[in-house]
Amino acid sequence: MKVKQLSVFLENKPGALSRPIQLLAGAKLNILTLSLADTKEFGILRLILQDWETAKTLLEREGFVVNVNDVVVLEVNDAPGRLADILTVTEKSRVNLEYMYGFTLQRGGKGVLAFRFSDPDKAIETLKQRGISPVANVDLFSLMS
C-alpha cells in the first residue's frame, strides 16, 4: 500500500525546475502531484506519477540525480480534524513523519495526503489497526479518472 515517489535534486537557480518538467512533458508523462522544497544551494522536486520507472530512467539519462521513495497516500474526507486524527494515530506508534503534502481529487470533495514516514510499513500497520486504509498505487491513479 505504498506509492512510489521520485525525488529529483535540482540546483537552486532560475530555470532549474523547467528542465525536468519539460522532459516529462515531452515524453507525455503525466504528473499527478508534486512538491518542491529548497535550501540555499539546491532544491528537491518530489513527484508522483504513474509511470515512475520511465520518468526515473529519462531524468537520470539527462543527468539528474533521482531517488525513489515510498510514501503512504491516504484519501481523507475534507473535514476539520482529519489530519489531526491521522497524526494522533501515527505519533502513538512513534513513527516519525519526515514530510507530507496534499492534493485534491476531482470527485466528491476528497483530499489526498502523501506522507513520508521513517518506517512506512509500521505506519501502514498502525493506520490499518485504526481503520485508516492507505491508497494503493493502482487505486490512486484510478481515483483520478
PyMOL commands that place a pseudoatom at each C-alpha (Angstrom):
pseudoatom trace, name=CA, resn=MET, resi=1, chain=A, elem=C, hetatm=0, pos=[0.000, 0.000, 0.000]
pseudoatom trace, name=CA, resn=LYS, resi=2, chain=A, elem=C, hetatm=0, pos=[2.941, 2.274, -0.613]
pseudoatom trace, name=CA, resn=VAL, resi=3, chain=A, elem=C, hetatm=0, pos=[3.200, 4.609, -3.599]
pseudoatom trace, name=CA, resn=LYS, resi=4, chain=A, elem=C, hetatm=0, pos=[6.482, 5.320, -5.362]
pseudoatom trace, name=CA, resn=GLN, resi=5, chain=A, elem=C, hetatm=0, pos=[7.662, 8.917, -5.333]
pseudoatom trace, name=CA, resn=LEU, resi=6, chain=A, elem=C, hetatm=0, pos=[10.591, 10.346, -7.259]
pseudoatom trace, name=CA, resn=SER, resi=7, chain=A, elem=C, hetatm=0, pos=[12.874, 12.871, -5.566]
pseudoatom trace, name=CA, resn=VAL, resi=8, chain=A, elem=C, hetatm=0, pos=[14.829, 14.884, -8.123]
pseudoatom trace, name=CA, resn=PHE, resi=9, chain=A, elem=C, hetatm=0, pos=[17.696, 17.062, -6.947]
pseudoatom trace, name=CA, resn=LEU, resi=10, chain=A, elem=C, hetatm=0, pos=[17.940, 20.472, -8.620]
pseudoatom trace, name=CA, resn=GLU, resi=11, chain=A, elem=C, hetatm=0, pos=[20.253, 23.432, -8.415]
pseudoatom trace, name=CA, resn=ASN, resi=12, chain=A, elem=C, hetatm=0, pos=[18.594, 26.385, -6.736]
pseudoatom trace, name=CA, resn=LYS, resi=13, chain=A, elem=C, hetatm=0, pos=[18.769, 28.785, -9.691]
pseudoatom trace, name=CA, resn=PRO, resi=14, chain=A, elem=C, hetatm=0, pos=[16.334, 30.281, -12.203]
pseudoatom trace, name=CA, resn=GLY, resi=15, chain=A, elem=C, hetatm=0, pos=[15.071, 27.775, -14.765]
pseudoatom trace, name=CA, resn=ALA, resi=16, chain=A, elem=C, hetatm=0, pos=[16.240, 24.648, -12.920]
pseudoatom trace, name=CA, resn=LEU, resi=17, chain=A, elem=C, hetatm=0, pos=[12.682, 23.402, -12.384]
pseudoatom trace, name=CA, resn=SER, resi=18, chain=A, elem=C, hetatm=0, pos=[11.679, 23.875, -16.005]
pseudoatom trace, name=CA, resn=ARG, resi=19, chain=A, elem=C, hetatm=0, pos=[14.119, 21.347, -17.481]
pseudoatom trace, name=CA, resn=PRO, resi=20, chain=A, elem=C, hetatm=0, pos=[12.841, 18.166, -15.763]
pseudoatom trace, name=CA, resn=ILE, resi=21, chain=A, elem=C, hetatm=0, pos=[9.225, 19.281, -16.172]
pseudoatom trace, name=CA, resn=GLN, resi=22, chain=A, elem=C, hetatm=0, pos=[9.772, 19.869, -19.903]
pseudoatom trace, name=CA, resn=LEU, resi=23, chain=A, elem=C, hetatm=0, pos=[11.447, 16.461, -20.268]
pseudoatom trace, name=CA, resn=LEU, resi=24, chain=A, elem=C, hetatm=0, pos=[8.493, 14.715, -18.645]
pseudoatom trace, name=CA, resn=ALA, resi=25, chain=A, elem=C, hetatm=0, pos=[6.023, 16.697, -20.739]
pseudoatom trace, name=CA, resn=GLY, resi=26, chain=A, elem=C, hetatm=0, pos=[7.927, 15.841, -23.916]
pseudoatom trace, name=CA, resn=ALA, resi=27, chain=A, elem=C, hetatm=0, pos=[7.697, 12.153, -23.009]
pseudoatom trace, name=CA, resn=LYS, resi=28, chain=A, elem=C, hetatm=0, pos=[3.954, 12.577, -22.306]
pseudoatom trace, name=CA, resn=LEU, resi=29, chain=A, elem=C, hetatm=0, pos=[4.382, 11.520, -18.664]
pseudoatom trace, name=CA, resn=ASN, resi=30, chain=A, elem=C, hetatm=0, pos=[1.597, 12.999, -16.560]
pseudoatom trace, name=CA, resn=ILE, resi=31, chain=A, elem=C, hetatm=0, pos=[2.460, 14.285, -13.084]
pseudoatom trace, name=CA, resn=LEU, resi=32, chain=A, elem=C, hetatm=0, pos=[-0.272, 13.510, -10.576]
pseudoatom trace, name=CA, resn=THR, resi=33, chain=A, elem=C, hetatm=0, pos=[1.163, 15.779, -7.895]
pseudoatom trace, name=CA, resn=LEU, resi=34, chain=A, elem=C, hetatm=0, pos=[4.440, 17.376, -6.898]
pseudoatom trace, name=CA, resn=SER, resi=35, chain=A, elem=C, hetatm=0, pos=[6.131, 19.210, -4.109]
pseudoatom trace, name=CA, resn=LEU, resi=36, chain=A, elem=C, hetatm=0, pos=[9.158, 21.477, -4.248]
pseudoatom trace, name=CA, resn=ALA, resi=37, chain=A, elem=C, hetatm=0, pos=[11.396, 22.215, -1.267]
pseudoatom trace, name=CA, resn=ASP, resi=38, chain=A, elem=C, hetatm=0, pos=[14.548, 24.272, -1.269]
pseudoatom trace, name=CA, resn=THR, resi=39, chain=A, elem=C, hetatm=0, pos=[17.672, 25.153, 0.605]
pseudoatom trace, name=CA, resn=LYS, resi=40, chain=A, elem=C, hetatm=0, pos=[20.140, 27.872, -0.290]
pseudoatom trace, name=CA, resn=GLU, resi=41, chain=A, elem=C, hetatm=0, pos=[22.076, 25.677, -2.753]
pseudoatom trace, name=CA, resn=PHE, resi=42, chain=A, elem=C, hetatm=0, pos=[19.623, 23.055, -4.017]
pseudoatom trace, name=CA, resn=GLY, resi=43, chain=A, elem=C, hetatm=0, pos=[16.010, 22.051, -4.290]
pseudoatom trace, name=CA, resn=ILE, resi=44, chain=A, elem=C, hetatm=0, pos=[14.206, 18.742, -4.122]
pseudoatom trace, name=CA, resn=LEU, resi=45, chain=A, elem=C, hetatm=0, pos=[11.390, 18.157, -6.568]
pseudoatom trace, name=CA, resn=ARG, resi=46, chain=A, elem=C, hetatm=0, pos=[9.146, 15.357, -5.343]
pseudoatom trace, name=CA, resn=LEU, resi=47, chain=A, elem=C, hetatm=0, pos=[6.844, 13.791, -7.930]
pseudoatom trace, name=CA, resn=ILE, resi=48, chain=A, elem=C, hetatm=0, pos=[4.154, 11.161, -8.008]
pseudoatom trace, name=CA, resn=LEU, resi=49, chain=A, elem=C, hetatm=0, pos=[3.369, 9.893, -11.462]
pseudoatom trace, name=CA, resn=GLN, resi=50, chain=A, elem=C, hetatm=0, pos=[2.002, 6.644, -12.781]
pseudoatom trace, name=CA, resn=ASP, resi=51, chain=A, elem=C, hetatm=0, pos=[4.937, 5.619, -14.955]
pseudoatom trace, name=CA, resn=TRP, resi=52, chain=A, elem=C, hetatm=0, pos=[7.627, 6.442, -12.426]
pseudoatom trace, name=CA, resn=GLU, resi=53, chain=A, elem=C, hetatm=0, pos=[10.139, 3.932, -13.803]
pseudoatom trace, name=CA, resn=THR, resi=54, chain=A, elem=C, hetatm=0, pos=[10.148, 5.574, -17.243]
pseudoatom trace, name=CA, resn=ALA, resi=55, chain=A, elem=C, hetatm=0, pos=[10.373, 9.009, -15.648]
pseudoatom trace, name=CA, resn=LYS, resi=56, chain=A, elem=C, hetatm=0, pos=[13.321, 7.939, -13.484]
pseudoatom trace, name=CA, resn=THR, resi=57, chain=A, elem=C, hetatm=0, pos=[15.178, 6.466, -16.457]
pseudoatom trace, name=CA, resn=LEU, resi=58, chain=A, elem=C, hetatm=0, pos=[14.563, 9.561, -18.574]
pseudoatom trace, name=CA, resn=LEU, resi=59, chain=A, elem=C, hetatm=0, pos=[15.657, 12.011, -15.879]
pseudoatom trace, name=CA, resn=GLU, resi=60, chain=A, elem=C, hetatm=0, pos=[18.787, 10.023, -14.985]
pseudoatom trace, name=CA, resn=ARG, resi=61, chain=A, elem=C, hetatm=0, pos=[19.723, 9.742, -18.661]
pseudoatom trace, name=CA, resn=GLU, resi=62, chain=A, elem=C, hetatm=0, pos=[19.597, 13.554, -18.783]
pseudoatom trace, name=CA, resn=GLY, resi=63, chain=A, elem=C, hetatm=0, pos=[21.958, 13.844, -15.807]
pseudoatom trace, name=CA, resn=PHE, resi=64, chain=A, elem=C, hetatm=0, pos=[19.551, 14.319, -12.908]
pseudoatom trace, name=CA, resn=VAL, resi=65, chain=A, elem=C, hetatm=0, pos=[20.084, 12.618, -9.565]
pseudoatom trace, name=CA, resn=VAL, resi=66, chain=A, elem=C, hetatm=0, pos=[16.845, 10.771, -8.783]
pseudoatom trace, name=CA, resn=ASN, resi=67, chain=A, elem=C, hetatm=0, pos=[15.906, 8.802, -5.675]
pseudoatom trace, name=CA, resn=VAL, resi=68, chain=A, elem=C, hetatm=0, pos=[12.838, 6.599, -5.340]
pseudoatom trace, name=CA, resn=ASN, resi=69, chain=A, elem=C, hetatm=0, pos=[10.992, 6.721, -2.022]
pseudoatom trace, name=CA, resn=ASP, resi=70, chain=A, elem=C, hetatm=0, pos=[7.890, 5.049, -0.692]
pseudoatom trace, name=CA, resn=VAL, resi=71, chain=A, elem=C, hetatm=0, pos=[5.126, 7.341, 0.512]
pseudoatom trace, name=CA, resn=VAL, resi=72, chain=A, elem=C, hetatm=0, pos=[1.874, 6.427, 2.210]
pseudoatom trace, name=CA, resn=VAL, resi=73, chain=A, elem=C, hetatm=0, pos=[-1.121, 8.012, 0.483]
pseudoatom trace, name=CA, resn=LEU, resi=74, chain=A, elem=C, hetatm=0, pos=[-4.423, 8.405, 2.286]
pseudoatom trace, name=CA, resn=GLU, resi=75, chain=A, elem=C, hetatm=0, pos=[-7.760, 9.523, 0.848]
pseudoatom trace, name=CA, resn=VAL, resi=76, chain=A, elem=C, hetatm=0, pos=[-9.471, 11.602, 3.512]
pseudoatom trace, name=CA, resn=ASN, resi=77, chain=A, elem=C, hetatm=0, pos=[-12.756, 13.432, 3.836]
pseudoatom trace, name=CA, resn=ASP, resi=78, chain=A, elem=C, hetatm=0, pos=[-12.332, 17.179, 3.550]
pseudoatom trace, name=CA, resn=ALA, resi=79, chain=A, elem=C, hetatm=0, pos=[-13.411, 17.953, 7.093]
pseudoatom trace, name=CA, resn=PRO, resi=80, chain=A, elem=C, hetatm=0, pos=[-11.868, 19.650, 10.131]
pseudoatom trace, name=CA, resn=GLY, resi=81, chain=A, elem=C, hetatm=0, pos=[-9.759, 17.356, 12.278]
pseudoatom trace, name=CA, resn=ARG, resi=82, chain=A, elem=C, hetatm=0, pos=[-8.984, 14.562, 9.797]
pseudoatom trace, name=CA, resn=LEU, resi=83, chain=A, elem=C, hetatm=0, pos=[-5.259, 15.362, 9.630]
pseudoatom trace, name=CA, resn=ALA, resi=84, chain=A, elem=C, hetatm=0, pos=[-5.163, 15.705, 13.422]
pseudoatom trace, name=CA, resn=ASP, resi=85, chain=A, elem=C, hetatm=0, pos=[-6.699, 12.212, 13.731]
pseudoatom trace, name=CA, resn=ILE, resi=86, chain=A, elem=C, hetatm=0, pos=[-4.085, 10.696, 11.425]
pseudoatom trace, name=CA, resn=LEU, resi=87, chain=A, elem=C, hetatm=0, pos=[-1.205, 12.383, 13.228]
pseudoatom trace, name=CA, resn=THR, resi=88, chain=A, elem=C, hetatm=0, pos=[-2.510, 11.192, 16.601]
pseudoatom trace, name=CA, resn=VAL, resi=89, chain=A, elem=C, hetatm=0, pos=[-2.565, 7.595, 15.346]
pseudoatom trace, name=CA, resn=THR, resi=90, chain=A, elem=C, hetatm=0, pos=[0.939, 7.656, 13.884]
pseudoatom trace, name=CA, resn=GLU, resi=91, chain=A, elem=C, hetatm=0, pos=[2.502, 9.565, 16.766]
pseudoatom trace, name=CA, resn=LYS, resi=92, chain=A, elem=C, hetatm=0, pos=[1.244, 6.974, 19.255]
pseudoatom trace, name=CA, resn=SER, resi=93, chain=A, elem=C, hetatm=0, pos=[3.189, 4.337, 17.336]
pseudoatom trace, name=CA, resn=ARG, resi=94, chain=A, elem=C, hetatm=0, pos=[6.313, 6.546, 17.472]
pseudoatom trace, name=CA, resn=VAL, resi=95, chain=A, elem=C, hetatm=0, pos=[6.679, 6.685, 13.680]
pseudoatom trace, name=CA, resn=ASN, resi=96, chain=A, elem=C, hetatm=0, pos=[8.405, 9.882, 12.593]
pseudoatom trace, name=CA, resn=LEU, resi=97, chain=A, elem=C, hetatm=0, pos=[6.741, 11.987, 9.895]
pseudoatom trace, name=CA, resn=GLU, resi=98, chain=A, elem=C, hetatm=0, pos=[9.559, 13.323, 7.716]
pseudoatom trace, name=CA, resn=TYR, resi=99, chain=A, elem=C, hetatm=0, pos=[7.384, 15.422, 5.383]
pseudoatom trace, name=CA, resn=MET, resi=100, chain=A, elem=C, hetatm=0, pos=[3.970, 15.460, 3.735]
pseudoatom trace, name=CA, resn=TYR, resi=101, chain=A, elem=C, hetatm=0, pos=[1.990, 17.249, 1.086]
pseudoatom trace, name=CA, resn=GLY, resi=102, chain=A, elem=C, hetatm=0, pos=[-1.577, 17.180, -0.109]
pseudoatom trace, name=CA, resn=PHE, resi=103, chain=A, elem=C, hetatm=0, pos=[-3.695, 17.473, -3.226]
pseudoatom trace, name=CA, resn=THR, resi=104, chain=A, elem=C, hetatm=0, pos=[-7.349, 17.160, -4.125]
pseudoatom trace, name=CA, resn=LEU, resi=105, chain=A, elem=C, hetatm=0, pos=[-9.304, 14.675, -6.160]
pseudoatom trace, name=CA, resn=GLN, resi=106, chain=A, elem=C, hetatm=0, pos=[-11.653, 15.729, -8.897]
pseudoatom trace, name=CA, resn=ARG, resi=107, chain=A, elem=C, hetatm=0, pos=[-14.580, 13.899, -7.323]
pseudoatom trace, name=CA, resn=GLY, resi=108, chain=A, elem=C, hetatm=0, pos=[-16.522, 14.029, -4.120]
pseudoatom trace, name=CA, resn=GLY, resi=109, chain=A, elem=C, hetatm=0, pos=[-14.582, 16.822, -2.406]
pseudoatom trace, name=CA, resn=LYS, resi=110, chain=A, elem=C, hetatm=0, pos=[-11.981, 14.377, -1.116]
pseudoatom trace, name=CA, resn=GLY, resi=111, chain=A, elem=C, hetatm=0, pos=[-8.442, 15.303, -0.304]
pseudoatom trace, name=CA, resn=VAL, resi=112, chain=A, elem=C, hetatm=0, pos=[-5.366, 13.143, -0.670]
pseudoatom trace, name=CA, resn=LEU, resi=113, chain=A, elem=C, hetatm=0, pos=[-2.344, 13.368, 1.601]
pseudoatom trace, name=CA, resn=ALA, resi=114, chain=A, elem=C, hetatm=0, pos=[1.069, 11.898, 0.837]
pseudoatom trace, name=CA, resn=PHE, resi=115, chain=A, elem=C, hetatm=0, pos=[3.222, 11.133, 3.890]
pseudoatom trace, name=CA, resn=ARG, resi=116, chain=A, elem=C, hetatm=0, pos=[6.885, 10.195, 4.058]
pseudoatom trace, name=CA, resn=PHE, resi=117, chain=A, elem=C, hetatm=0, pos=[7.353, 8.227, 7.279]
pseudoatom trace, name=CA, resn=SER, resi=118, chain=A, elem=C, hetatm=0, pos=[10.617, 6.933, 8.706]
pseudoatom trace, name=CA, resn=ASP, resi=119, chain=A, elem=C, hetatm=0, pos=[9.034, 3.461, 8.777]
pseudoatom trace, name=CA, resn=PRO, resi=120, chain=A, elem=C, hetatm=0, pos=[6.226, 3.326, 6.176]
pseudoatom trace, name=CA, resn=ASP, resi=121, chain=A, elem=C, hetatm=0, pos=[5.372, -0.319, 6.889]
pseudoatom trace, name=CA, resn=LYS, resi=122, chain=A, elem=C, hetatm=0, pos=[4.879, 0.371, 10.593]
pseudoatom trace, name=CA, resn=ALA, resi=123, chain=A, elem=C, hetatm=0, pos=[2.825, 3.479, 9.756]
pseudoatom trace, name=CA, resn=ILE, resi=124, chain=A, elem=C, hetatm=0, pos=[0.581, 1.458, 7.422]
pseudoatom trace, name=CA, resn=GLU, resi=125, chain=A, elem=C, hetatm=0, pos=[0.103, -1.273, 10.034]
pseudoatom trace, name=CA, resn=THR, resi=126, chain=A, elem=C, hetatm=0, pos=[-0.780, 1.297, 12.698]
pseudoatom trace, name=CA, resn=LEU, resi=127, chain=A, elem=C, hetatm=0, pos=[-3.186, 3.177, 10.434]
pseudoatom trace, name=CA, resn=LYS, resi=128, chain=A, elem=C, hetatm=0, pos=[-4.936, -0.028, 9.362]
pseudoatom trace, name=CA, resn=GLN, resi=129, chain=A, elem=C, hetatm=0, pos=[-5.412, -1.038, 13.006]
pseudoatom trace, name=CA, resn=ARG, resi=130, chain=A, elem=C, hetatm=0, pos=[-7.336, 2.212, 13.445]
pseudoatom trace, name=CA, resn=GLY, resi=131, chain=A, elem=C, hetatm=0, pos=[-9.457, 1.655, 10.314]
pseudoatom trace, name=CA, resn=ILE, resi=132, chain=A, elem=C, hetatm=0, pos=[-7.480, 4.060, 8.088]
pseudoatom trace, name=CA, resn=SER, resi=133, chain=A, elem=C, hetatm=0, pos=[-6.526, 2.339, 4.847]
pseudoatom trace, name=CA, resn=PRO, resi=134, chain=A, elem=C, hetatm=0, pos=[-3.805, 3.744, 2.606]
pseudoatom trace, name=CA, resn=VAL, resi=135, chain=A, elem=C, hetatm=0, pos=[-4.454, 4.014, -1.112]
pseudoatom trace, name=CA, resn=ALA, resi=136, chain=A, elem=C, hetatm=0, pos=[-2.506, 1.561, -3.285]
pseudoatom trace, name=CA, resn=ASN, resi=137, chain=A, elem=C, hetatm=0, pos=[-0.567, 2.801, -6.316]
pseudoatom trace, name=CA, resn=VAL, resi=138, chain=A, elem=C, hetatm=0, pos=[-3.079, 1.344, -8.789]
pseudoatom trace, name=CA, resn=ASP, resi=139, chain=A, elem=C, hetatm=0, pos=[-6.023, 2.717, -6.825]
pseudoatom trace, name=CA, resn=LEU, resi=140, chain=A, elem=C, hetatm=0, pos=[-4.501, 6.180, -6.666]
pseudoatom trace, name=CA, resn=PHE, resi=141, chain=A, elem=C, hetatm=0, pos=[-4.434, 6.560, -10.416]
pseudoatom trace, name=CA, resn=SER, resi=142, chain=A, elem=C, hetatm=0, pos=[-7.913, 5.086, -10.858]
pseudoatom trace, name=CA, resn=LEU, resi=143, chain=A, elem=C, hetatm=0, pos=[-9.244, 7.676, -8.371]
pseudoatom trace, name=CA, resn=MET, resi=144, chain=A, elem=C, hetatm=0, pos=[-8.070, 10.411, -10.722]
pseudoatom trace, name=CA, resn=SER, resi=145, chain=A, elem=C, hetatm=0, pos=[-10.049, 9.070, -13.694]
for i in range(1, 145): cmd.bond("trace and resi %d" % i, "trace and resi %d" % (i + 1))
show_as sticks, trace
zoom trace
